[in-house]
Amino acid sequence: MRPLLALGLMSGTSRDGIDAALLLTDGEEIAEPKGFLTIAYELDFQARLGAACARALELTRPASDPLIDAVSAELAGLHTIAVHRLLAATGTPREDVALIGFHGHTVAHRPKSGWTWQTGDADLLATATRLPVIHDFRSADVAAGGQGAPLAPGYHRARSVALGRPLGVLNLGGVGNLTWFSEREWGSFDTGPANALIDDWVRAATGQAYDKNGQLAATGSIQETILTAMLDLPWFDAPPPKSLDRNDFDIAPVRTLSPSDGAATLTAFTAETVRLALGHVPPLARLLVTGGGRHNPVLMAMIERHTGVPTAPVEAVGWNGDALEAEAFAWLAVRSHRGLPLSWPETTGVPAPQTGGRRAG
């Protein structure tokens, strides 16, 4: 199977923008990054996207809704801009791109109820870019009995074949997830909130978008009583595979704290969820961290201290941690195109390896 040039698009649970990446891949082990960029969302669109997510949680199933439909169209327009900018920045002719892998944005994730919902108008994106678009990557897995998440672990495995084992790849986006590899086994699951609660708190308490470099948390004190209560949930004890919706947790437990103490406590909460997650897997020699959380030195230091596992950003092995998830959806698009599995019993709990995705255009 000859490699194809695919363009992956990711709008993550942090709701901060779109990651776009070009990847030359056969959907197996060949994965050669060819370019990347990020487009930040404007604050007013972030607010509309958050409102659409809140509205989706009020519904019992995915359905047409004026607010969500409008945001879906806006997402397609913004992703179109990302495609054109990336092609221009890399000097790539549109005709050289075989496929777009379009994750869309998860507005609600309810695998126990048999559904997951990623909004974004794939038909509009295909028309605007004049390229085939693979989308709806998660629904087939959920329909087959899986969690529908995480989906990047297969790409983590493809990229890490030359790295030593045992190894963990920890993604710290809005929600955290871990892909782990022992000498003979592997698996993945969501660990808990990563940046989402910290960002929500900092925005509510200070008006800033996030805790840059962990500066606010560094000046605060961890409130151990509140932290212990937040960790006292059966979900953390449940064996993997397991997954979360961004809105399964909120900042209510720290509402009475100062801005700095709230940030410190929520940062410690993320670190502790990683420690608890590692209790479900064989001992790991190191953690490679991708996603926005790796830019927070306070969070990174807490994770290493709380887990006792050497922790470093994925750049330590030559990967681009900002591009990795978008690259993963380019890789998944090629696998979907070729009818290959996107998920496995080890990654989502699906009974058998499961392909997925649908084509627009």
N, C-alpha and C positions, 0 to 999 in steps of 0.2 A: 504494500500500500504506500503510494508516494505521499510525501508530506504535502499538506495544504497550508496556505496562509489564511489564518482565521483571525478575526478581530473580536476580542472579548470585552464585554461591558458589564460593569458592576456598580449598583447603587446599594450601599451597605446599610446596616441597621444604625449606624451613627448618623445617617441623614445629612451628611456634610457635603456630598457631591458625587460625581461620576468618575470612576476609574476606567480608562480605556487602554487596551494593550493589544499589540499585534504579536502573533505567535506562529512560527512555522512548525507544524507538528503533524505526525501521523496518527495522533490519538493514542499512541502507545508510549514508547520511551523517547522518541525524538521530540524535543521541545526546545526550540531556539527562539528566545525573545527577540523581537525586531523593533520595538518601540513602545512608548508608554506616555500617557499624560493624565492629568486630573483636571476636572472642571468643578469648581466649587459652586454649590447652590447659593443663590441669593437668599437673604434672611426671610423675605416674604414667601418664597417658595418653600423653604424649610418649614414655615408655619403651616402652609397649606398641606404639605406632605404629612406633617404630624397630625393635622386634623383629619386627613383621610385615613390614617392608621387608626385613630380613635373611633372614627365612624365605622370602620370595618369590624372592629371588636364588638360593635352593637348588633351586628348581623349574625345570623346562625349559619349562613352559607355565603360563598361568593355570589354577588348579585349586582345588577346594574344599580348605580346610585349616582345622582348628579355630581356630588363633590368628588367621589372616587373616579368617575368617568372623566371629569375635567382634568384631574391630576394625572390620570393615565395618558391623556393626550399631551399634556405638558411634558411628561417624562419622555415620550417619544420624540418630541421636538428638541428637548435638551440633549438626548442621546444622539440625535442626528447631528447636532452641532459638534458633539464630541467625536463622532466618526469623521466628519469632514476635517476637523482640526488635526486629528491624529494622522490622517492620510497626508495632509499638507505638510505637517511638521516632519514626517519621515520621508517625504517625496515618493509615496507609494501610489501608483495608479489604482483607481478603484477596480479596474478589471483584474488586477492581480489578487484581489481578495476573494476567496472561495465562499466564505460564510461569515456571518456575524453571530456570535453567541450573546444573547440578550437576556440577562437575569431578570430585569425589571426590578421593582422594589417590593419587598415583602410587607404587606399591610396587615396581615394576620397569619398566624401559623398555629393550626389546631389539629395535629396529626391524630390525637386520641379521638377526635370527632370525625376523622376521615377526610380532612381537607387542609389545604395550604393555599395561600392567595398571594401571587406576585402580580402587581398591576404594572401597566405600561403597554401601550398599543403597538403590538408587534407588526401588525399589518401596515400601520401608518409609518413605522420605522423602515420597513422593507420598501415601501413605495418611495419614501423620501431619499433613501440611500441607493435604490436600484440594486440591492443585494439581497440574497436569501438570508433570512433571519431564523435561527433556531431559538426557541423560547419555551417557557413552561417546563423547566427542567425537573421540578420536584413532584408534580402531581402523580405521575405514574408510580413512583416509589411509595407514596402515601397510599394510593389505591391498592397496591400490592401488600400493604401491611407494614411498610417501613415508616421511619420518622420523617423522611423527606429532607433531612439535614444531619450533619453537614455534607456538602457535596464536593468540597475541595480536596478531601483526603486522597482520592485517586491520583490527583495531580501532584500532591505532596510525595506520594510514593514514587511516581515517575521521575520527579526531579531529584529524589534523594537516594537513588539506587547505588550511587558511588560513595555514599556517606556511611560512616560506621554505625553500628547498632550496639546497644539500644539507644533510641533517639526519640525525642518528642518534638513535634512542630505545633506551636501554640499560636493560634490566631486571636489577637486582641482587637476585635472590632467593637461594634456596639454590644454584641454578645460574644463571649469567648468560646472557642472550641479547640479541642486537642486531637491531633493525630499522633498515635504512638506506634513505634516499631520495636519489637524485640528481635532476636536472631531469626525466629521462624514465624512469628505471629505479628498481627497488626490490628488496629481498630481506631475508632474515632467516636467522639460525642461532644455535645455542648457542655461547658464547664460551669456556666453561670454568666451573670452580667460582667462585661469587661469595661468598656468606656461609657456605656449608655447612662448608668446612674451618676457617674462622676460628671459627665457633661450636663445632664439634666440639673444636677445640684448647682454646679457653677453658674449655669445660665440663670437659674432661679435666684441664687443668692447674690450674684455679682453683676449679672448682665453680660458677662463674657461668654464666648462660645465654648471654651474648654479650659482646663487647668494646664496652661502652657508650661512644659517642663516640670509639671508637678509642683510648681512654686507655692501654690496655695496649700496643698496638702503638707508640704514640708514645714510650714509654719504652725500647723495644727497639732492637736493631740487626739490619738485614737481613743474613742469612748468604748471601752471593752464590754460594758454591759449591753450596750446597743448592738455592738458587733456580734456578741454571742447570741443574742436573740435573733438577729438576721440570719445567722447560720443554722439555727435550730429548725430546719425544715426537712421533711422526709425526702424531698426531691434530691438533696445532696447525698443521701444514703442509698438512693435507688441505683441499681446497677445499670451500666450502659448496655446498649446504645440508648441515648435519650437526647431530646432537643428542647429548645425554649422559644417562646415568643419574646420579643423585646419588652413587651408590656407585662410580662409575668411578674416583674419586680418593679418597685417604685421607690421614691425618695422619702416617703412618709416617715420611716423610722428615725431620720435625722433632722426632721423639721425644726426641732427646738434648739439645734446646735448653732454655734457660730459658723460663718462661712468656712473658716480654716479647719475647725474640728470636724465639720461635716465632710469636707473633702478628704481629710486624713482617714476618717472612719470608712468612707466608701472605697477609698483606694485600698485600705487594708482588707475590706470585704472581698474585692476582686482577687487580691493575692491569696486570701484564705480559700476561696472557691477553687483556685488552681491546686492548692495543697490537698484539698479534699478529693479533687478529681484524680490526682496521682495515686490516691489510695485504692483506686479501682484498676490500676494497671501494673505490670511488672516494673521493677526499678529501672529508671532511665539514667543514662550517663550524662545527658545534657538536654536542655530545652533551647530550640531555635524559635524566636518570636517574630511573627509577622503582624501586619495590621498597625493601626495608628497608635496602639498602646505601647509599642516598642519605643516611641519617641518620648515617653514619660519616664525619666530616669528614677524618679521616686517609686513608681509602680514596679519597674524592672528590678530595682534593688529589693523591694519588699518580697517579690515573688521568689527571688533567689534565696533570700533569708528565711522565708517561711517554709519553702519546700526543701531547702538544702541541696538543690540541683543546680549546677552551673547553668547560667541563663545568658543568652546573647541574642542580638537581633540577627535575622537571617542573612543580613549583609556579610556576616562573618564567614559564610560559605559561598558568597558571590551572588546571592539572589537579591532581587529588588522587592522589599517587603511592602512597598506601596502598590506594586503592580501584580503581586502574586495571585490575588483573587480574580482579577480581570483576566489574567493569563489562564487561570483554571477554567473559566467559562469559555474561552476560545478552545481550549483542549477538550472540554466536554461537548462543545458544539460539533467538533470533528468526530468524536466518539458517537454522538447521537446520529449524525449523518451516516455513519458506517454500521449502525445497529449494535454497537458495543455497550457493555454495562457502564452505567454512570454511578451505581451504588452497589454495595455488597452487604451480606449479612453482618460483616464486621464493622461497617461504617454507619448504617442506618437501622440495622435490625430487620431489613427486608428478608423474607424467607429464602430467596435465591437471587443471584446477581440480576440487576434490573436495568435495562436501558430506559430511555425516556426522551423528553423533549418533543416539541412540535415545530413544524416548518411553516413560515409565512413568506410569501414572495416566491 
